[in-house]
Amino acid sequence: MRPKQSAAEPQEDLFRARLANLVDQRHALVRLAALIDWGRFETEFGALYTEGGRPGLPTRLMVGLHLLKHMDGLSDEAVCARWLDSPYVQLFCGETHFQHALPLDRSSMTRWRQRIGPERLELLLAESLDAARRGGAVEEKHLRRVTIDTTVQPKAVTHPTDSKLLHRGIEILARLARRHGIRLRQSYLRVARRARREAAKLIHAGRRRQAERQVRQLRTWLGRLFRDIGRKIADNAAAEPVFAGPLGLVARLLRQRREDRGRDKLYSLHAPEVECIGKGKAQARYEFGVKVSIATSNTVAPGGQFVLGARALPGNPFDGHTLAAQIVQTERITGVEIERAYVDRGYRGHDADKTRVFISGQKRGITPTIRRERRRRSAIEPVIGHLKSDGRLGRNFLLGIAGDATNLILAAAGHNLRLLRAWLARLLAFLLSRLATAHQITEARQPRSLAA
């Protein structure tokens, strides 16, 4: 059922004061909440709910919690705890009076993200830019010239090794068999744990050949367990659907070899979508996650360098083959046609309009203005760094390919609102300083006027 919309003029409570009368109206979160069009989310997301049943949680509450989560780089549990502690957070999320009990369970945030989906969550990124325009932090001219680059969004997985994956496969199959009452010839849990430990010790000592012997033993035990379970669930209609997914992943794991490459290579059993991506970094030759594309403003707006578009790129495609789609998404989110896009040399041979895309090192068609703007192409790197360190792009905990796209969009929206909150705080400090200066000038002039 659709969430209930809060009344425009809530009923007065004799025994409780309204939050608007308790908080400082100059606080950045209070002013930020006034800039956001909350009714836009209720209109767009309302169609995703059924007509009957229990009413859903308020849309402003869910949107506000997700924005605060990615503004401050918090987990679901931490942002719910902050909601209970801070009247500013409750006011930002649409509450009228201070609440002493959380109106939702933490898992409700997961279900809400899955209900909305990454495509519709782009509305949060679009609204963050519209709020920045209303607050004077960015203007339309800053959205016409963009910088685009790709990076890696790492997944919450351990560094993959053959011994870890094989041991993990044995643990998963043995646990499922025990849970569904399937009697195994042998679970191999004890010996597999010891073999994985020995393989790690031997690799650390430089004895690779002896370590590979332990890995081959683990592969043999996993194959025996795989075949044993397959025989015993052959006529069990209830167990076959439960084991289909894990057995399929284990079959992939048993088939793959060290020299295999591409999307079929399995790096994690709980996140099979993870890919191995090399970006040429000195500190990390390979990263395990998904490639993402980021578009930012080229020139620095008064509020900073905002993120204008973000797309997850499963399959590790060539950068140039993603440029046209990134430009289309950026124009859809901002509502402004892009005049110039600046990219690095990894985009050579791209699929976009070549008259408005300029690559680093390009010689033809370069004017002094374009040359000056192209020097700012590398300014996107600090933005990506802030997305990873201050936001939640540095380690994605959401499940599946949809989780990769969802986390990216929310991290981009959180970055924009983080800049807008800082801009509002700076703007308030500037206005207060001007008022204080004007007051000092008035006081300094007053004695001279009296003496005259």
C-alpha positions as CSV (number, residue, x, y, z in Angstrom):
1,M,0.0,0.0,0.0
2,R,1.2,3.5,-0.7
3,P,2.9,5.3,2.2
4,K,0.8,7.8,4.1
5,Q,1.7,11.4,3.3
6,S,2.2,13.7,6.3
7,A,-0.2,16.5,6.7
8,A,0.9,20.0,5.6
9,E,-0.1,21.5,9.0
10,P,0.3,18.8,11.6
11,Q,-1.9,18.8,14.7
12,E,-0.4,20.6,17.7
13,D,0.6,18.4,20.7
14,L,0.0,19.9,24.1
15,F,2.7,18.0,25.8
16,R,5.4,17.9,23.1
17,A,7.2,20.8,21.4
18,R,7.6,20.7,17.6
19,L,11.1,20.0,16.3
20,A,11.0,23.3,14.3
21,N,10.9,25.2,17.6
22,L,13.7,23.2,19.2
23,V,16.4,23.2,16.5
24,D,18.6,26.0,15.2
25,Q,17.0,27.1,11.9
26,R,20.5,28.2,10.7
27,H,21.8,24.6,10.9
28,A,23.0,23.2,7.5
29,L,20.7,20.2,7.7
30,V,17.6,22.3,8.3
31,R,18.4,24.6,5.4
32,L,19.3,21.6,3.2
33,A,15.9,20.0,4.0
34,A,14.2,23.1,2.8
35,L,16.0,23.0,-0.5
36,I,14.9,19.5,-1.4
37,D,11.6,18.8,-3.2
38,W,10.4,15.9,-1.1
39,G,7.1,15.6,-2.9
40,R,8.9,14.7,-6.1
41,F,10.0,11.4,-4.5
42,E,6.5,10.6,-3.3
43,T,5.1,11.2,-6.8
44,E,7.7,9.1,-8.6
45,F,7.9,6.2,-6.1
46,G,4.2,5.9,-5.2
47,A,3.4,3.8,-8.3
48,L,5.7,1.0,-7.0
49,Y,3.3,0.2,-4.2
50,T,0.1,-1.9,-4.4
51,E,-3.3,-0.5,-3.5
52,G,-4.1,-2.9,-0.6
53,G,-2.3,-4.1,2.4
54,R,-0.3,-2.5,5.1
55,P,0.8,1.1,4.4
56,G,4.5,1.5,3.5
57,L,7.0,3.5,5.4
58,P,7.0,7.2,4.6
59,T,9.0,8.0,1.4
60,R,10.7,11.0,2.9
61,L,11.9,8.9,5.9
62,M,13.5,6.3,3.6
63,V,15.0,8.8,1.2
64,G,16.3,11.0,4.0
65,L,18.0,8.0,5.7
66,H,19.7,6.9,2.5
67,L,20.9,10.4,1.8
68,L,22.3,10.9,5.3
69,K,23.9,7.4,5.1
70,H,25.9,8.3,2.0
71,M,26.6,11.9,3.0
72,D,28.5,10.7,6.1
73,G,29.6,7.2,4.9
74,L,27.5,5.3,7.5
75,S,26.1,1.8,7.6
76,D,22.4,1.1,7.8
77,E,22.7,0.4,11.6
78,A,24.7,3.6,12.2
79,V,22.3,5.9,10.4
80,C,19.3,4.4,12.2
81,A,21.1,5.0,15.5
82,R,21.8,8.6,14.5
83,W,18.1,9.0,13.7
84,L,17.3,8.2,17.3
85,D,19.9,10.6,18.8
86,S,19.6,13.7,16.6
87,P,16.6,16.0,16.3
88,Y,18.2,17.5,13.2
89,V,18.2,14.1,11.5
90,Q,14.6,13.5,12.4
91,L,13.6,16.9,11.1
92,F,15.5,16.2,7.9
93,C,13.6,12.9,7.5
94,G,10.2,14.6,7.9
95,E,9.3,14.2,11.6
96,T,7.3,16.9,13.3
97,H,7.9,15.9,16.9
98,F,10.9,14.1,18.5
99,Q,10.5,10.4,18.3
100,H,11.9,8.0,20.9
101,A,11.4,4.8,19.0
102,L,12.7,3.8,15.5
103,P,9.7,3.4,13.1
104,L,11.5,0.8,11.0
105,D,13.8,-2.2,11.2
106,R,17.2,-1.9,9.6
107,S,16.3,-4.6,7.0
108,S,13.5,-2.2,5.8
109,M,16.2,-0.1,4.1
110,T,17.4,-3.1,2.2
111,R,13.9,-4.0,1.0
112,W,13.2,-0.4,0.0
113,R,16.4,-0.2,-2.1
114,Q,15.4,-3.4,-3.9
115,R,11.8,-2.1,-4.4
116,I,12.9,1.2,-6.0
117,G,15.8,-0.2,-8.1
118,P,18.9,1.6,-9.4
119,E,17.2,3.1,-12.4
120,R,14.6,5.0,-10.3
121,L,17.2,5.9,-7.7
122,E,18.8,8.2,-10.3
123,L,16.1,10.6,-9.2
124,L,18.0,11.2,-5.9
125,L,21.1,12.2,-7.9
126,A,19.0,14.5,-10.1
127,E,17.3,16.1,-7.1
128,S,20.7,16.7,-5.4
129,L,21.7,18.8,-8.4
130,D,18.4,20.6,-8.5
131,A,18.7,21.4,-4.8
132,A,22.3,22.7,-5.5
133,R,20.8,25.0,-8.2
134,R,18.2,26.4,-5.8
135,G,20.9,27.0,-3.2
136,G,23.1,28.8,-5.7
137,A,25.9,26.2,-5.3
138,V,25.9,25.4,-9.1
139,E,24.5,27.1,-12.2
140,E,23.4,25.7,-15.5
141,K,26.6,26.8,-17.3
142,H,28.6,24.5,-15.0
143,L,26.6,21.5,-16.3
144,R,27.4,22.0,-20.0
145,R,31.1,21.0,-19.9
146,V,31.9,17.8,-18.1
147,T,34.8,15.5,-17.3
148,I,34.3,11.7,-17.6
149,D,36.5,9.0,-16.2
150,T,36.2,5.4,-15.0
151,T,37.3,3.7,-11.8
152,V,36.7,0.5,-9.9
153,Q,34.1,0.1,-7.2
154,P,35.6,-2.7,-5.0
155,K,33.3,-5.3,-3.6
156,A,33.3,-6.5,0.0
157,V,35.3,-9.7,-0.8
158,T,38.5,-11.1,0.5
159,H,41.5,-11.4,-1.8
160,P,40.7,-14.5,-3.8
161,T,43.0,-17.5,-3.8
162,D,42.3,-21.1,-5.0
163,S,42.7,-22.5,-1.5
164,K,40.2,-20.0,0.0
165,L,37.6,-20.6,-2.7
166,L,37.8,-24.4,-2.6
167,H,37.6,-24.4,1.2
168,R,34.7,-22.0,1.1
169,G,32.9,-24.3,-1.4
170,I,33.3,-27.2,1.0
171,E,31.9,-25.2,3.9
172,I,28.8,-24.0,1.9
173,L,27.9,-27.5,0.6
174,A,28.4,-29.2,4.0
175,R,26.3,-26.5,5.7
176,L,23.5,-26.9,3.2
177,A,23.6,-30.7,3.5
178,R,23.4,-30.6,7.3
179,R,20.5,-28.0,7.2
180,H,18.4,-30.2,4.8
181,G,19.2,-33.5,6.4
182,I,21.3,-35.0,3.7
183,R,23.7,-37.6,5.1
184,L,27.2,-37.3,3.5
185,R,29.9,-39.9,3.2
186,Q,32.3,-37.4,4.6
187,S,32.0,-33.6,5.0
188,Y,35.8,-32.9,4.7
189,L,35.5,-29.9,6.9
190,R,38.2,-30.7,9.4
191,V,40.8,-31.8,6.8
192,A,39.9,-29.0,4.4
193,R,40.5,-26.4,7.1
194,R,43.9,-27.9,7.8
195,A,44.8,-28.0,4.1
196,R,43.9,-24.4,3.5
197,R,46.1,-23.4,6.5
198,E,49.0,-25.4,5.3
199,A,48.7,-24.0,1.7
200,A,48.9,-20.4,3.1
201,K,52.0,-21.3,5.2
202,L,53.8,-22.9,2.3
203,I,53.1,-20.0,-0.1
204,H,54.4,-17.6,2.5
205,A,57.5,-19.7,2.9
206,G,58.1,-19.7,-0.9
207,R,57.3,-23.5,-1.3
208,R,54.9,-23.1,-4.1
209,R,55.1,-26.7,-5.3
210,Q,54.1,-28.1,-1.9
211,A,51.3,-25.5,-1.6
212,E,49.9,-26.6,-5.0
213,R,49.7,-30.2,-3.7
214,Q,47.4,-29.0,-0.9
215,V,45.3,-27.1,-3.4
216,R,44.9,-30.2,-5.6
217,Q,43.8,-32.1,-2.5
218,L,41.2,-29.5,-1.7
219,R,39.9,-29.6,-5.3
220,T,39.6,-33.4,-5.1
221,W,37.6,-33.2,-1.8
222,L,35.3,-30.5,-3.2
223,G,34.7,-32.7,-6.3
224,R,33.8,-35.7,-4.2
225,L,31.4,-33.6,-2.0
226,F,29.8,-32.1,-5.2
227,R,29.2,-35.5,-6.7
228,D,28.0,-37.1,-3.5
229,I,25.3,-34.4,-3.0
230,G,24.3,-34.5,-6.6
231,R,23.6,-38.3,-6.3
232,K,21.6,-37.9,-3.1
233,I,19.3,-35.0,-4.2
234,A,18.6,-36.5,-7.7
235,D,15.0,-37.6,-6.6
236,N,14.4,-35.0,-4.0
237,A,12.1,-32.4,-5.5
238,A,12.3,-30.1,-2.4
239,A,16.1,-30.1,-2.2
240,E,17.0,-29.7,-5.9
241,P,15.9,-26.0,-6.2
242,V,17.8,-25.2,-2.9
243,F,21.1,-26.7,-4.1
244,A,20.8,-25.6,-7.8
245,G,22.6,-22.2,-7.2
246,P,25.4,-23.4,-5.0
247,L,26.1,-26.5,-7.1
248,G,26.2,-24.4,-10.2
249,L,28.8,-22.1,-8.7
250,V,30.9,-25.1,-7.4
251,A,30.8,-26.6,-10.9
252,R,32.2,-23.4,-12.3
253,L,34.8,-23.3,-9.6
254,L,35.9,-26.9,-10.4
255,R,36.1,-26.2,-14.1
256,Q,38.1,-23.0,-14.0
257,R,41.9,-22.9,-14.2
258,R,44.5,-20.3,-13.4
259,E,44.9,-19.1,-17.0
260,D,41.2,-18.5,-17.5
261,R,40.0,-14.9,-18.0
262,G,36.8,-13.0,-18.5
263,R,33.4,-12.9,-16.9
264,D,33.3,-16.7,-16.4
265,K,36.2,-16.6,-13.9
266,L,34.8,-17.0,-10.4
267,Y,36.5,-14.9,-7.7
268,S,33.9,-15.1,-4.9
269,L,31.2,-17.6,-4.1
270,H,28.9,-15.1,-2.3
271,A,29.4,-12.5,-5.0
272,P,29.9,-14.3,-8.3
273,E,29.5,-11.0,-10.2
274,V,32.9,-9.8,-9.0
275,E,35.5,-9.1,-11.7
276,C,39.3,-8.7,-11.7
277,I,40.1,-5.2,-13.0
278,G,43.6,-3.8,-13.5
279,K,43.8,0.0,-13.6
280,G,47.6,0.3,-13.6
281,K,47.9,1.5,-10.0
282,A,51.2,1.1,-8.3
283,Q,49.6,0.3,-4.9
284,A,47.1,-2.2,-6.3
285,R,47.8,-4.0,-9.5
286,Y,44.3,-5.6,-9.5
287,E,41.1,-4.7,-7.9
288,F,38.1,-6.9,-7.4
289,G,34.7,-5.4,-8.0
290,V,33.0,-3.6,-11.0
291,K,34.1,-0.8,-13.3
292,V,32.1,2.4,-12.9
293,S,31.9,5.6,-15.0
294,I,31.8,9.0,-13.3
295,A,30.9,12.3,-14.9
296,T,31.7,15.6,-13.1
297,S,31.5,19.3,-13.9
298,N,34.7,20.5,-15.6
299,T,34.8,24.0,-14.0
300,V,34.5,24.4,-10.3
301,A,31.0,25.7,-9.3
302,P,30.7,28.0,-6.2
303,G,29.8,24.9,-4.2
304,G,32.5,22.6,-5.6
305,Q,32.8,20.0,-8.2
306,F,29.5,18.1,-8.4
307,V,28.9,14.6,-9.8
308,L,26.6,14.8,-12.7
309,G,26.3,11.2,-13.7
310,A,27.4,7.7,-12.6
311,R,26.9,4.3,-14.2
312,A,28.0,0.8,-13.2
313,L,29.7,-1.1,-16.1
314,P,29.5,-4.9,-15.5
315,G,31.6,-7.0,-17.8
316,N,34.6,-4.7,-17.7
317,P,34.0,-3.0,-21.1
318,F,36.4,-0.8,-23.0
319,D,36.2,2.8,-21.8
320,G,35.5,4.2,-25.2
321,H,32.5,1.9,-25.7
322,T,30.8,3.4,-22.6
323,L,31.2,7.1,-23.4
324,A,28.0,7.6,-25.5
325,A,25.8,6.0,-22.8
326,Q,27.4,8.1,-20.1
327,I,26.8,11.3,-21.9
328,V,23.1,10.3,-22.5
329,Q,22.7,9.5,-18.8
330,T,24.3,12.8,-17.7
331,E,22.0,14.8,-20.0
332,R,19.0,12.9,-18.7
333,I,19.8,13.6,-15.1
334,T,20.8,17.2,-15.4
335,G,18.3,18.2,-18.2
336,V,21.1,20.1,-19.9
337,E,22.8,19.3,-23.2
338,I,26.5,18.7,-22.9
339,E,28.7,21.0,-25.1
340,R,32.1,19.5,-24.3
341,A,33.3,16.3,-22.6
342,Y,36.9,15.9,-21.6
343,V,38.4,12.4,-21.2
344,D,41.8,10.7,-20.9
345,R,43.6,8.7,-23.6
346,G,41.9,5.5,-22.5
347,Y,38.9,6.7,-24.5
348,R,40.6,6.7,-27.9
349,G,38.3,5.1,-30.4
350,H,35.1,6.0,-28.5
351,D,31.6,5.7,-29.7
352,A,30.4,9.3,-28.9
353,D,30.1,12.4,-31.0
354,K,33.7,13.4,-31.8
355,T,32.9,17.1,-32.2
356,R,32.2,17.5,-28.5
357,V,34.6,15.0,-27.0
358,F,38.2,16.1,-26.4
359,I,40.9,13.6,-25.4
360,S,44.1,14.3,-23.6
361,G,46.9,15.0,-26.0
362,Q,44.6,15.8,-28.9
363,K,46.0,18.3,-31.4
364,R,43.3,19.1,-33.8
365,G,40.5,21.5,-33.1
366,I,41.9,22.8,-29.8
367,T,41.3,26.4,-29.0
368,P,42.9,28.3,-26.0
369,T,39.6,27.9,-24.1
370,I,39.5,24.2,-24.7
371,R,43.1,23.8,-23.8
372,R,42.6,25.6,-20.5
373,E,39.5,23.5,-19.7
374,R,41.3,20.3,-20.7
375,R,44.0,21.0,-18.1
376,R,41.3,20.5,-15.5
377,R,40.6,16.9,-16.7
378,S,42.7,15.5,-13.9
379,A,40.5,17.3,-11.3
380,I,38.1,14.4,-11.4
381,E,40.6,12.2,-9.6
382,P,40.1,14.0,-6.2
383,V,36.4,13.7,-6.6
384,I,36.7,9.9,-7.1
385,G,39.0,9.8,-4.0
386,H,36.3,11.6,-1.9
387,L,33.6,9.3,-3.2
388,K,35.7,6.3,-2.0
389,S,37.0,7.8,1.3
390,D,34.2,10.0,2.5
391,G,31.3,8.1,0.8
392,R,30.8,4.4,0.4
393,L,32.3,3.8,-3.1
394,G,35.5,2.4,-1.6
395,R,33.8,-0.9,-0.5
396,N,30.4,-2.0,-1.7
397,F,28.4,-4.3,0.6
398,L,25.2,-4.5,-1.5
399,L,24.3,-7.7,-3.2
400,G,24.5,-8.5,-6.9
401,I,24.8,-6.4,-10.0
402,A,21.8,-4.3,-8.9
403,G,23.6,-3.6,-5.7
404,D,26.6,-2.3,-7.5
405,A,24.6,0.2,-9.5
406,T,22.5,1.2,-6.4
407,N,25.5,1.9,-4.2
408,L,27.2,4.0,-7.0
409,I,24.1,6.2,-7.5
410,L,23.6,6.8,-3.8
411,A,27.3,7.5,-3.3
412,A,27.1,10.2,-6.0
413,A,24.0,11.8,-4.5
414,G,25.6,11.7,-1.1
415,H,28.7,13.5,-2.5
416,N,26.6,16.3,-4.0
417,L,24.7,16.8,-0.8
418,R,27.9,16.8,1.2
419,L,29.2,19.6,-1.0
420,L,25.9,21.5,-0.7
421,R,25.8,21.2,3.1
422,A,29.3,22.6,3.3
423,W,28.3,25.4,0.9
424,L,25.3,26.3,3.0
425,A,27.5,26.4,6.1
426,R,30.1,28.6,4.4
427,L,27.4,30.9,3.0
428,L,25.9,31.4,6.5
429,A,29.3,32.1,7.9
430,F,30.0,34.7,5.2
431,L,26.6,36.4,5.8
432,L,27.2,36.5,9.5
433,S,30.6,38.0,9.1
434,R,29.3,40.7,6.8
435,L,26.6,41.5,9.3
436,A,29.2,41.7,12.1
437,T,31.4,43.9,10.0
438,A,28.5,46.2,9.2
439,H,27.6,46.4,12.9
440,Q,31.2,47.3,13.8
441,I,31.3,50.1,11.2
442,T,28.0,51.5,12.5
443,E,29.2,51.5,16.1
444,A,32.5,53.2,15.0
445,R,30.7,56.0,13.2
446,Q,28.1,56.7,15.9
447,P,30.3,58.6,18.3
448,R,31.5,61.0,15.6
449,S,28.0,61.8,14.6
450,L,27.1,62.6,18.3
451,A,30.1,64.8,18.7
452,A,29.1,66.8,15.6
